[in-house]
Amino acid sequence: MGKKDKSLKGGAPASANSRGDDASTPEPYNCTGSFMEDFDQLWQRNCQEKDFAPAVRARGRPRSPPDDPKATPQGEEEETPNDEEPPPQTYTTVENNVFFKPTIQCEFDVEETKQGQISHAQKIYIRGWKIEEKFINVLKSCLLDRLSSVNLWHAGLTDHTFRLLTNFLPGLPALRSVSIEGNAIPGSEPFAELLNKDLQIQHLSLRNNEITDVGAEMIGKSLGSATGPTLELLTLNLSFNAISDAGASAIAEGLRMNRVLTHLSLASNKITDAGAKALAGSLHYFDLTHEEIVQRRKLMSEKGISGRGSSAPGSRRGDSKDRPSSNRSGSQVDKSRQGGRGSSKRKDGKGGEKANKKDDKKKEAAKLGSKTSIAETPKNKNRRSGGKDSKRGQAIEVDSPDLYEQTHPLLDHKIVQEYGKVRMPGCTSLLSLNLSRNRIGLAGLKSLLEVVEKQALDKENGALSSSAPGLLKLSLQKNLVPHDNDAYLEIYQLMMDKDPNKADSKSPDEDFQSVVG
């Protein structure tokens, strides 16, 4: 009897408990890469509200236009349509309650494998429903190595969920575009956290988020500073917010040290003449502050750049006609070459001939190198001097303006010293500036006109590079200045001359929206 009791106590009940433990703790799920399947499985395992799981659906794309019948090659007969084929489907039917359920719209990157198709999420759109912490936690567990774009519109973000999202985004290696629109977070306005060097975002849209001067000031500090890192952000959309002159001035401060941003939109805000003048000042020559001069000298010391005063790279010896090029580097190279010549003379016979052949090869390489642009030879990017001129035998200066612009704006070779001040060129990498639907008057318009005139003059003189040609599009419509104003029309004409996609127009009223608007 004792043995039977032990078998009953240690047999059946133990197996039942083990089955209960297995049922309560399911096995961990391994993501396959197919976002639709992975999200559904992870939600079922990690969330209790299984009935309210967001549905993952493919985002509808517009159909391609029909082929032009005139484009049919001559001599080929068009195939007659088969009457038995069904007509093209122009709509799809869905259940009524689908529109009231949270839906994740996706654009997929389909990969063909031996096991079947894997639909990787490439772009995610969430529109019109509030995301919570549990959704972000499930999203973190998915395999999203190909996700390049995240678009949130009226997603009900709070300060907590926004910070969870910004902590999650750096783990997406292919992410390049983020759009957060209609998600006001009053008080903290933490949108500047998206301007982070860990996030390699190139396109950022923050429209209609009720951003005030508080949030704009933090965004301006993140755009650029004398000591801050260089961001990869190319486009920034801040339209339909509540940014006034103080916020525009803070963004202008960020543009002073930014040489990457190409498109900036501040449309439909509260900017007046003061904000327009501040933005124009960042695109024109401006005076460096004491802190920026100190940082410039520090960078010059780290790079091994020497020269007179605080604007040594600005007064380059290679540019002046009455000065030799790079005396310091030339003297060092000449000494080494003189030593090499002395040693070659001491050697006799074959050793001297080999040394002469090597010198001839160096001369030929120097000739070819002088004709080649520094930007086309990235291997010589960190070299400051090298090679030898066949006529003079002096060191060739290879420090290029492109190298300075790539390292730091404070090492720009165009920095000059005038009247006891160090002046630096403005941001010429900005190609498009949208200031439409603001409160800019005639004074602000004239300050922008000065910038456009100065950039047009620099373009004629060849002072602007192809990578930073200055403004090509300036939007100023629906401000306090009428379209028939002389300054307004002059900006229109100058922008028409610089527009690469300009078309023949008869009057400013007909073509002004496409060029300046």
Buried (B, 14 or more C-beta within 10 A) or exposed (E): EEEEEEEEEEEEEEEEEEEEEEEEEEEEBEBBBBBBBBBBBBBEBEBEEEEEBBEBBEBEEEEEEEEEEEEEEEEEEEEEEEEEEEEEEEEEEEEEEEEEEBBBBBBBBEEEEEEEEBBBBBBBBBBEBBBBEEBBBBBEBBBBEBBBBBBBBBBBBBEEBBBBBBEBBBEBEBBBBBBBBBBBBEEBBBBBBBBBEEBBBBBBBBBBBBBBBBBBBBBBBBBBBBEBEBBEBBBBBBBBBBBBBBBBBBBBBBBBBBBBBBBBBBBBBBBBBBBBBBBBBBBBBBEBEEEBBEBBBEBBEEBEBEBEEBBBBBBBBBEEEEEEBBEBBBEEBBEEBEEEEEEBEEEEEEEBEEBEEEBEEBBEEBEEBEEEEBBEEEEBBEEBBBBBBEEEEBBBBBBBBBBBBBBBBBBBBBBBBEEEEBBBBBBBBBBBBBBBBBBBBBEBBBBBBBBBEBBBEBBEEEBBBEEBBBBBBBBBBBBEBEBEEEBBBBBBEBBBEBBEEBEEBEEBEEBBEBBBB
